[in-house]
């Protein structure tokens, strides 16, 4: 194979420069957790929170189960993070299986607890595979929920975005229109569903710009802790899993340490390429485990605040 002059020059630059030398440490990050089901999971969650807290994330969010199934656990987790840490906690809130009055009451409770950020979502039906239907007397969809929250209090509101189209959307155009409705209702930003190739995000960003969307769109990053689980999640939310990823994780089921090294490398390289494309905010789906997110942030120049301040002094 003969390389062009441009390809040779690019290869020389790549060999002469350390892989992450161009990451300037000006990346802002946020993290997502889910509410624990038992004492062991609670200990794991709080270990993750305390490990990632020194990195100074913009916020950390806590998920809300299908049909509001984790409402009390989500509330107690968010309230404790807000009360006992230096972190800004964001609570997920959905439209499913609740009236407007019930959802408004939850929002008022968050405000009273000092929570100023809500991740507003339509939500999934409590029964897997069932079609979504708005609750009688409830908020119809995420855009309706955003507008309702903004009427209650001056919440900061994040919403979801789907670079590969939400499974319930008729097509990409309809999906984009839905995102615009959420932003027009008052949402401050959108956080994307996870994806595995930077071009997926860049194409989506271009499509949004062409449609006149200039809001902050934050890529969601899912480090692969268990490839089989990620494949299942990807199938449910319409995320493409590239063939090269399957090859990378092949044979690592019984080698957790090696799998973790590969996972960190894959997610860090995705993040680095996004950064090279002008992305300065990333949101990590931690699954309540800190090590991978911490390692990736370290590679990207995101360090504990005390160390960063000492280096700058």
N, C-alpha and C positions, 0 to 999 in steps of 0.2 A: 504494500500500500504506500502511495506517495502522498506526503503531507504538503499542503500549500504553505506559502510563506507566512500567511496570517496564522495558520494552525501551529506552525513551528514557533512563532513568536509568542503565541498564547501559552504553549507548553513550557517555553523557557521562563515566562513570568510565573507560571504556576509552580515550577520547580524551585525558583529562586525565592519565593515568598512562603513563609509558614502558612498553613491552611487557614488559621483564624487571625492572622496578623491584621487584616483589614476591618475587624470588628472593633468599633471604637468605644465600647462601654456605655453608649448613649441609648441603649435599648431599654424600654419600659416593659415590665412583665406583670401578669396577673395569674392567679391560680384558681382552679375549681376543685372543690371537695364535695363529698356526699355525706349525709348524716349517718352516724354509726348505728348499727342494730343491736350491739351488745357491748359488754365491758372491754373485751379484747379489741374490738374494732374501734371503740372510743379511744383506747390508749394509742392505737396506731394513728388515728386521725390527729390527736394532739401532738404526737411526736412529729408528724408531717408539718403541722401548723408552726410549731416552735422551730423546726429546722429551716423552714422557708421564710419565716418572719424577718430575719436579719437582712434578707435580700431587698427589703423595702418595696414590695409589689404595690402597684397602684391600688389594687383591691383584691380581695379573695371572695369567691362566690360559693354558695352552698346550694346544692340541687334540691329539687322538690319532686317526690315520687309521682308516678302516674295516678291520676285521680285524686291527688292530694294525700296520697297514702303515707307520706312522711311529714305531714304538716307540723305536728308538735315537735318532732325531732329536728326538723329543719329550723324551726323558730328557736329552740333552745340552743342549738349549735351556733346559729348566727348571733344570737344575743350574747352568748358567752365569748365568742371571738371579739365582738364589739366591746365587751366589758373588760376582758382580761388581757387583751393584747394591744399592740400599737397599730394593728391592721384595720383598714376600712373594710367592713364586712358588707357583702351584697347578697340579698336573699332572692332566690328564685321564687317566682309566683306564677301560677297557671290559672287558666279559665275553667278547668275541668271539674265537674261534680260539685259546684258551689254556686250560690247565688251572688249577685253583686254585693248585697249586704254582708255576706260572710267573707268575701274577698276583701271588701273595704275594711272590715273589722280587723283582719290580719294585717293589712297595710297600716292601719292606725297603731296597732301593737308594735310593729317594727319602728315606726316613727318615734313612739314613746320610749323605745329601747335605745334610741340614738342611731338607728340604722337609716342611712340617707340614700341608699342605692338599691334599686330593685332590678332584677333580670326578669323581664316580663315575657312570658311565653304562652302560646296557645295551650300546649300540653298534649299528652297522649291519652287516649281512652284507657280506662282501668283494665279493660279486657283486651288482651293482645289480638291483633288482627281485626278488631272492630273498627267501623268507620267512625270518624269524629262527629260528634253532634254537640252543639252548644247546650248548656244546661238551661232549663226554663228559668227565666229571671236572672240568668247569669250574663257575664260578658260574652259577646259573640265570638271574638277572636282576639289575637294579640294586639292589633291596632286599637280595638275598643278598650282593652285592658290598659294600654299605655295612656290613652286619653283619660280614662277614669282615675288612674294613679296621679296624673298631673293635676286633676281637679282637687284631689284630696290634700296633697302636700307637694312642695317643690322637690320631689324626688329626682335624683339622677337615675335615668332609666336606660338599660341596655336591652337589646333584643337579639334574636338569632338571625343568621343569614346562611344561605346554602349555595356554595360555589358550584355544586353539582346538582342543584335543584331538589327541593323538598319532595319526598315521595308522593305527597298528596297534591302537588301542583300539576296542572294540566301540561304545562311546558315552561321553559326558561323565562319566557316573557311574562307569563302569569305570576311566576315566582318573584320576579323582579318587581312587578307592580305591587305585590303583597308587601315586600320589604319597604318600598316607597311609602305605602300607607302607614306603616309602623313609624317610620321616621317623620312623616308629616304630622302624625299624632303627637309628636313631642319627644321621641326617643333620642338620646344623646349619641348613641353609637350602636353598631351591630357587631356581634362576635360570631365568627363563622363556625359551622360544623367542621370537624376535623377532615383533613385531606392529606395526601401523601406525596404530591409532586408540586413544586412551586409554580409551574406553568398553570396549574388548575386555579390557583389564586390570582395570578397575574391576568389571565383571561377574564376572570370574574370582575376584577377591579376595572379592567378596560370597559367591560360591558356596562358596569355601573356608571362610570364616567361618561360614556356615550349617552346614557339615559338621564344625565344631569344630576346624578347622586354625588354629593360632595361630602357626605358625613364620614366620620371615622369608621373604618371597617377593620376589625382586629382579627387576624388569622388565629384559629384555634388549632393547637398542636396536641396530638395524642401520641405520646411515647408508647411503643408497642411492648407491653409487659408479657402478654400472652397472645401469640399470633392467632391461634384458633378463636379466642374470644374477640379479638379485633375484627376478624373476618365476619363473625356473626353480627357484631354491631354495625359493621360497614354495610352488610346486606340489608339490614333493617332501615338504615338511613340513606341509602343510595350512594354511598361513597365507593369509588373504584379503588380496588387494591391491585397495584401493579404486579406483574409477573415477577419482576426482579426482587420484589420484597419477599415473595413466597420462597424464592431460591435462597435468599439471605438467611431466613429463619429455619430453613429445612435442616433437620438433624439436631436442633438445639432444645428440643422439648425436655430432655433430661439433663441439660447443662444450663442451669439458671444464671450462673455467673457470666458465662459466655454470651447468653441471650441478652443479659442486661447491657453488656458492653456493645453489642451490635445495635440494640435498641437506642442507646444513647448516641451512638455514632450517626444512625439514620436520622433521628429527630434533630440533632444538632446541625447536620448538613442541610436539612430542609430549612431550618431556621436561619442558617448563615446565608443561604441563597435568597431567602425572602428579604433579609437585611440588605444584601447587595442590591436588591431590586427596590430599595427605598422604604421598606417596612421598618417602623421603629417601635411597634407595640406587638406583643405576642401574648396569647392566653393559653395556659397549659392545663390540660385535663389530667390531673395528678392521680386519680383513682385512690386518693388518700395515701400515696406513697411518695416520699420526698426525694429519694436518692437520684432517680433519673432526672427529674426536673432541676434539681440542684446542680447536677453535673452538667446538664445542657446550658443552664444559665452561666455557670462558671466558664465554659468554653466561649460563650458569647460576651464575656466581659462584665457580666452582672455579678457583683461581689457583695459581701456583707457591707452594710453602710459604714460601720466603724473603720473597716480596712480601706474602703474607698476614700473616706475622708482623710485618713492618715497618708495615703498615697498622693492625694492632691495638695496636702499641706507643704 
